[in-house]
Amino acid sequence: MPKMKTKASAKKRFTFTGTGKIKRKHAYKSHILTKKETKRKRALTHIGLIDKADVKNVRRMLCV
């Protein structure tokens, strides 16, 4: 049986913490930034963790 391939989109979007939790970046921080308030853009800079409901799907996409 061939090896499972990691989804390239998930590989680019998610990383693991030292304890095994999955980190993600916030959306809405890539373009059209002139109309967004500075406070909002600064808040979107911080790294978040994925929701408990999504852990199973993301782990499957990353083949972990």
A tleap script that builds the chain and sets N, CA, C and O, in Angstrom:
source leaprc.protein.ff14SB
mol = sequence {
  NMET PRO LYS MET LYS THR LYS ALA SER ALA
  LYS LYS ARG PHE THR PHE THR GLY THR GLY
  LYS ILE LYS ARG LYS HIE ALA TYR LYS SER
  HIE ILE LEU THR LYS LYS GLU THR LYS ARG
  LYS ARG ALA LEU THR HIE ILE GLY LEU ILE
  ASP LYS ALA ASP VAL LYS ASN VAL ARG ARG
  MET LEU CYS CVAL
}
set mol.1.N position { 0.850 -1.189 0.000 }
set mol.1.CA position { 0.000 0.000 0.000 }
set mol.1.C position { 0.888 1.243 0.000 }
set mol.1.O position { 1.851 1.307 0.765 }
set mol.2.N position { 0.581 2.230 -0.845 }
set mol.2.CA position { 1.440 3.419 -0.918 }
set mol.2.C position { 1.310 4.293 0.332 }
set mol.2.O position { 0.345 4.186 1.089 }
set mol.3.N position { 2.293 5.147 0.523 }
set mol.3.CA position { 2.267 6.078 1.650 }
set mol.3.C position { 1.141 7.089 1.465 }
set mol.3.O position { 0.767 7.418 0.339 }
set mol.4.N position { 0.607 7.577 2.579 }
set mol.4.CA position { -0.413 8.621 2.535 }
set mol.4.C position { 0.271 9.948 2.251 }
set mol.4.O position { 1.317 10.246 2.826 }
set mol.5.N position { -0.308 10.736 1.378 }
set mol.5.CA position { 0.259 12.046 1.076 }
set mol.5.C position { -0.354 13.106 1.980 }
set mol.5.O position { -1.558 13.093 2.233 }
set mol.6.N position { 0.477 14.023 2.465 }
set mol.6.CA position { 0.004 15.168 3.231 }
set mol.6.C position { -0.634 16.163 2.276 }
set mol.6.O position { -0.122 16.395 1.181 }
set mol.7.N position { -1.754 16.752 2.691 }
set mol.7.CA position { -2.396 17.793 1.880 }
set mol.7.C position { -1.502 19.028 1.898 }
set mol.7.O position { -1.180 19.552 2.965 }
set mol.8.N position { -1.104 19.489 0.723 }
set mol.8.CA position { -0.164 20.614 0.627 }
set mol.8.C position { -0.755 21.890 1.214 }
set mol.8.O position { -0.027 22.696 1.793 }
set mol.9.N position { -2.070 22.085 1.070 }
set mol.9.CA position { -2.696 23.297 1.612 }
set mol.9.C position { -2.631 23.301 3.139 }
set mol.9.O position { -2.391 24.345 3.745 }
set mol.10.N position { -2.842 22.152 3.757 }
set mol.10.CA position { -2.784 22.056 5.218 }
set mol.10.C position { -1.351 22.215 5.708 }
set mol.10.O position { -1.109 22.814 6.756 }
set mol.11.N position { -0.412 21.682 4.954 }
set mol.11.CA position { 0.999 21.774 5.315 }
set mol.11.C position { 1.449 23.236 5.404 }
set mol.11.O position { 2.280 23.588 6.241 }
set mol.12.N position { 0.889 24.080 4.529 }
set mol.12.CA position { 1.256 25.494 4.502 }
set mol.12.C position { 0.551 26.292 5.598 }
set mol.12.O position { 1.052 27.335 6.018 }
set mol.13.N position { -0.601 25.818 6.065 }
set mol.13.CA position { -1.440 26.608 6.975 }
set mol.13.C position { -1.266 26.281 8.449 }
set mol.13.O position { -1.490 27.148 9.293 }
set mol.14.N position { -0.876 25.061 8.783 }
set mol.14.CA position { -0.844 24.634 10.176 }
set mol.14.C position { 0.549 24.194 10.606 }
set mol.14.O position { 1.311 23.632 9.819 }
set mol.15.N position { 0.870 24.463 11.885 }
set mol.15.CA position { 2.102 23.961 12.480 }
set mol.15.C position { 1.769 23.435 13.869 }
set mol.15.O position { 0.709 23.741 14.416 }
set mol.16.N position { 2.667 22.647 14.435 }
set mol.16.CA position { 2.451 22.064 15.750 }
set mol.16.C position { 3.224 22.822 16.816 }
set mol.16.O position { 4.307 23.353 16.567 }
set mol.17.N position { 2.638 22.859 18.020 }
set mol.17.CA position { 3.358 23.402 19.170 }
set mol.17.C position { 4.204 22.275 19.763 }
set mol.17.O position { 4.130 21.134 19.308 }
set mol.18.N position { 4.988 22.590 20.750 }
set mol.18.CA position { 5.813 21.577 21.398 }
set mol.18.C position { 4.998 20.516 22.104 }
set mol.18.O position { 5.447 19.378 22.240 }
set mol.19.N position { 3.800 20.874 22.558 }
set mol.19.CA position { 2.945 19.923 23.281 }
set mol.19.C position { 1.995 19.174 22.357 }
set mol.19.O position { 1.213 18.346 22.822 }
set mol.20.N position { 2.050 19.451 21.050 }
set mol.20.CA position { 1.244 18.708 20.092 }
set mol.20.C position { -0.032 19.391 19.657 }
set mol.20.O position { -0.783 18.830 18.859 }
set mol.21.N position { -0.303 20.596 20.161 }
set mol.21.CA position { -1.475 21.332 19.710 }
set mol.21.C position { -1.192 21.898 18.319 }
set mol.21.O position { -0.035 22.002 17.912 }
set mol.22.N position { -2.244 22.261 17.594 }
set mol.22.CA position { -2.080 22.731 16.221 }
set mol.22.C position { -2.329 24.235 16.163 }
set mol.22.O position { -3.390 24.715 16.560 }
set mol.23.N position { -1.330 24.975 15.660 }
set mol.23.CA position { -1.417 26.429 15.552 }
set mol.23.C position { -1.946 26.821 14.184 }
set mol.23.O position { -1.793 26.088 13.207 }
set mol.24.N position { -2.576 27.996 14.132 }
set mol.24.CA position { -3.085 28.530 12.879 }
set mol.24.C position { -2.931 30.040 12.886 }
set mol.24.O position { -2.751 30.657 13.936 }
set mol.25.N position { -3.006 30.623 11.696 }
set mol.25.CA position { -2.983 32.075 11.570 }
set mol.25.C position { -4.412 32.564 11.389 }
set mol.25.O position { -5.290 31.804 10.980 }
set mol.26.N position { -4.639 33.828 11.694 }
set mol.26.CA position { -5.957 34.414 11.499 }
set mol.26.C position { -6.156 34.781 10.031 }
set mol.26.O position { -5.204 35.090 9.313 }
set mol.27.N position { -7.407 34.739 9.609 }
set mol.27.CA position { -7.772 35.150 8.255 }
set mol.27.C position { -7.924 36.674 8.212 }
set mol.27.O position { -7.857 37.337 9.247 }
set mol.28.N position { -8.123 37.218 7.032 }
set mol.28.CA position { -8.385 38.648 6.800 }
set mol.28.C position { -7.188 39.538 7.130 }
set mol.28.O position { -7.377 40.673 7.568 }
set mol.29.N position { -5.971 39.055 6.931 }
set mol.29.CA position { -4.793 39.856 7.229 }
set mol.29.C position { -3.878 39.964 6.006 }
set mol.29.O position { -2.736 40.406 6.129 }
set mol.30.N position { -4.378 39.560 4.813 }
set mol.30.CA position { -3.476 39.495 3.666 }
set mol.30.C position { -3.595 40.670 2.702 }
set mol.30.O position { -2.588 41.094 2.136 }
set mol.31.N position { -4.791 41.207 2.499 }
set mol.31.CA position { -4.943 42.319 1.547 }
set mol.31.C position { -6.159 43.148 1.940 }
set mol.31.O position { -6.918 42.775 2.834 }
set mol.32.N position { -6.334 44.288 1.253 }
set mol.32.CA position { -7.377 45.279 1.576 }
set mol.32.C position { -7.262 45.689 3.040 }
set mol.32.O position { -8.232 45.625 3.796 }
set mol.33.N position { -6.068 46.109 3.423 }
set mol.33.CA position { -5.813 46.453 4.822 }
set mol.33.C position { -6.064 47.919 5.128 }
set mol.33.O position { -6.100 48.301 6.298 }
set mol.34.N position { -6.237 48.749 4.112 }
set mol.34.CA position { -6.390 50.187 4.349 }
set mol.34.C position { -7.696 50.520 5.050 }
set mol.34.O position { -7.750 51.474 5.826 }
set mol.35.N position { -8.742 49.757 4.795 }
set mol.35.CA position { -10.041 50.052 5.415 }
set mol.35.C position { -10.193 49.433 6.806 }
set mol.35.O position { -11.158 49.729 7.510 }
set mol.36.N position { -9.254 48.581 7.204 }
set mol.36.CA position { -9.340 47.934 8.520 }
set mol.36.C position { -8.610 48.775 9.560 }
set mol.36.O position { -7.568 49.368 9.280 }
set mol.37.N position { -9.172 48.815 10.761 }
set mol.37.CA position { -8.563 49.604 11.828 }
set mol.37.C position { -7.254 48.961 12.285 }
set mol.37.O position { -7.070 47.747 12.195 }
set mol.38.N position { -6.360 49.803 12.774 }
set mol.38.CA position { -5.061 49.328 13.241 }
set mol.38.C position { -5.218 48.311 14.357 }
set mol.38.O position { -4.503 47.310 14.396 }
set mol.39.N position { -6.144 48.563 15.257 }
set mol.39.CA position { -6.381 47.657 16.386 }
set mol.39.C position { -6.803 46.273 15.889 }
set mol.39.O position { -6.365 45.251 16.417 }
set mol.40.N position { -7.652 46.258 14.875 }
set mol.40.CA position { -8.130 44.997 14.316 }
set mol.40.C position { -6.995 44.233 13.642 }
set mol.40.O position { -6.870 43.019 13.808 }
set mol.41.N position { -6.170 44.949 12.881 }
set mol.41.CA position { -5.046 44.300 12.201 }
set mol.41.C position { -4.044 43.747 13.200 }
set mol.41.O position { -3.493 42.665 13.002 }
set mol.42.N position { -3.811 44.490 14.270 }
set mol.42.CA position { -2.874 44.047 15.299 }
set mol.42.C position { -3.398 42.792 15.998 }
set mol.42.O position { -2.624 41.887 16.312 }
set mol.43.N position { -4.705 42.736 16.241 }
set mol.43.CA position { -5.308 41.570 16.890 }
set mol.43.C position { -5.216 40.330 16.000 }
set mol.43.O position { -5.077 39.214 16.499 }
set mol.44.N position { -5.293 40.527 14.689 }
set mol.44.CA position { -5.223 39.399 13.758 }
set mol.44.C position { -3.805 38.850 13.603 }
set mol.44.O position { -3.616 37.775 13.034 }
set mol.45.N position { -2.812 39.580 14.105 }
set mol.45.CA position { -1.424 39.150 13.994 }
set mol.45.C position { -1.131 37.957 14.898 }
set mol.45.O position { -0.306 37.108 14.559 }
set mol.46.N position { -1.801 37.889 16.043 }
set mol.46.CA position { -1.512 36.856 17.033 }
set mol.46.C position { -1.900 35.468 16.516 }
set mol.46.O position { -2.909 35.301 15.829 }
set mol.47.N position { -1.084 34.494 16.860 }
set mol.47.CA position { -1.319 33.113 16.455 }
set mol.47.C position { -2.409 32.514 17.341 }
set mol.47.O position { -2.451 32.771 18.544 }
set mol.48.N position { -3.287 31.714 16.741 }
set mol.48.CA position { -4.329 31.043 17.499 }
set mol.48.C position { -4.181 29.541 17.396 }
set mol.48.O position { -3.368 29.038 16.621 }
set mol.49.N position { -4.968 28.828 18.180 }
set mol.49.CA position { -5.011 27.375 18.106 }
set mol.49.C position { -6.308 26.981 17.409 }
set mol.49.O position { -7.303 27.701 17.483 }
set mol.50.N position { -6.292 25.839 16.734 }
set mol.50.CA position { -7.511 25.413 16.051 }
set mol.50.C position { -8.516 24.907 17.081 }
set mol.50.O position { -8.142 24.486 18.176 }
set mol.51.N position { -9.779 24.952 16.719 }
set mol.51.CA position { -10.851 24.528 17.605 }
set mol.51.C position { -10.809 23.017 17.804 }
set mol.51.O position { -10.348 22.272 16.939 }
set mol.52.N position { -11.298 22.583 18.960 }
set mol.52.CA position { -11.306 21.159 19.296 }
set mol.52.C position { -12.074 20.342 18.260 }
set mol.52.O position { -11.718 19.197 17.981 }
set mol.53.N position { -13.129 20.930 17.690 }
set mol.53.CA position { -13.949 20.224 16.700 }
set mol.53.C position { -13.198 19.963 15.404 }
set mol.53.O position { -13.558 19.046 14.666 }
set mol.54.N position { -12.156 20.749 15.105 }
set mol.54.CA position { -11.425 20.616 13.843 }
set mol.54.C position { -10.163 19.770 13.946 }
set mol.54.O position { -9.535 19.476 12.929 }
set mol.55.N position { -9.786 19.378 15.146 }
set mol.55.CA position { -8.506 18.678 15.345 }
set mol.55.C position { -8.441 17.389 14.529 }
set mol.55.O position { -7.431 17.121 13.880 }
set mol.56.N position { -9.502 16.595 14.555 }
set mol.56.CA position { -9.501 15.308 13.852 }
set mol.56.C position { -9.287 15.486 12.352 }
set mol.56.O position { -8.495 14.766 11.743 }
set mol.57.N position { -9.997 16.451 11.756 }
set mol.57.CA position { -9.871 16.683 10.310 }
set mol.57.C position { -8.491 17.183 9.928 }
set mol.57.O position { -7.924 16.739 8.930 }
set mol.58.N position { -7.941 18.109 10.716 }
set mol.58.CA position { -6.630 18.668 10.400 }
set mol.58.C position { -5.550 17.609 10.557 }
set mol.58.O position { -4.647 17.522 9.725 }
set mol.59.N position { -5.629 16.807 11.604 }
set mol.59.CA position { -4.656 15.724 11.775 }
set mol.59.C position { -4.706 14.756 10.613 }
set mol.59.O position { -3.668 14.257 10.178 }
set mol.60.N position { -5.908 14.480 10.099 }
set mol.60.CA position { -6.044 13.574 8.947 }
set mol.60.C position { -5.405 14.191 7.706 }
set mol.60.O position { -4.753 13.494 6.928 }
set mol.61.N position { -5.592 15.500 7.523 }
set mol.61.CA position { -5.000 16.169 6.361 }
set mol.61.C position { -3.474 16.175 6.437 }
set mol.61.O position { -2.793 16.111 5.413 }
set mol.62.N position { -2.934 16.255 7.682 }
set mol.62.CA position { -1.485 16.272 7.863 }
set mol.62.C position { -0.893 14.868 8.003 }
set mol.62.O position { 0.319 14.718 8.157 }
set mol.63.N position { -1.739 13.849 7.952 }
set mol.63.CA position { -1.304 12.460 8.073 }
set mol.63.C position { -0.541 12.215 9.371 }
set mol.63.O position { 0.527 11.602 9.370 }
set mol.64.N position { -1.097 12.698 10.465 }
set mol.64.CA position { -0.452 12.492 11.785 }
set mol.64.C position { -1.260 11.504 12.576 }
set mol.64.O position { -0.905 11.183 13.710 }
savepdb mol mol.pdb
quit
